[in-house]
Amino acid sequence: MKIRTMVMWIIICILIAPFVVNLLLSFTTPMTFGNDWQSFFGNYIGSIVGGLTAFFIAYYQIEKQNKLNKVKELQDNRSYIIAEEFIAPIDLSNTKHKEFSRIILNDYYTEFQSNYTKAELKKLSIPYYKISHRGFPEIILNCSVELKLAEDEECRKPYKINAHIGVFEKNIDVYIPLVKVKDGIIYVRSVKIEYSTIKGEKMQYIMDIDKQKEKHIIFSKDNRKITLFDFDIHSSNWILPNSRS
């Protein structure tokens, strides 16, 4: 029985109980004959109402605590995405990174490499987005990435890079090369990463370069977006200390 329904019936019982008892005690019956029976019957009905009230209070407190525990469990098992742009050599050669990290390959990256000789590639450094996640859980599930990019600052030639990571372990980083054409500058417009926590919560990370906003979002059961964190983006340039430029 839902709490609201239980509350309604308890309130109804409390309100009508005095009238029912008064009505019953106005008749002379084997059960209501004499003051002792009348007192017993009144106390009996009163005990039922009191017991129901005590039961409801205990039930309500237990349900409230269960909801608080569930909310805390969801919060404790959330993972949060970190997306960082940096410059590093092709294929991350001579760059320190986690042992099982991945570079997401795409046609743009392959085409870019085909424009250079192996000797030239060894001397090149390119921009990447490094994606990782932090939190108590070791993995996130059903992870997908969408980068909106452009070949010009006015965004006249927009395009996308989409990648499905699937299970994303905490002990790795995912690298997405930001290249397309030879000697061309790539402009990142936004980064969107969707994934599920180990408790089944759907989450979303958005970095909107145009609006200079960074957000972590969860989806409610009715698929409404709820913003957990909302930060202004402050850009900076950096490179890994042991990378080769």
Summary of the structure (lengths in Angstrom):
residues: 245
radius of gyration: 32.1
end to end distance: 67.1
largest distance: 110.6
contacts: 644
relative contact order: 0.13
helix: 33%
strand: 35%
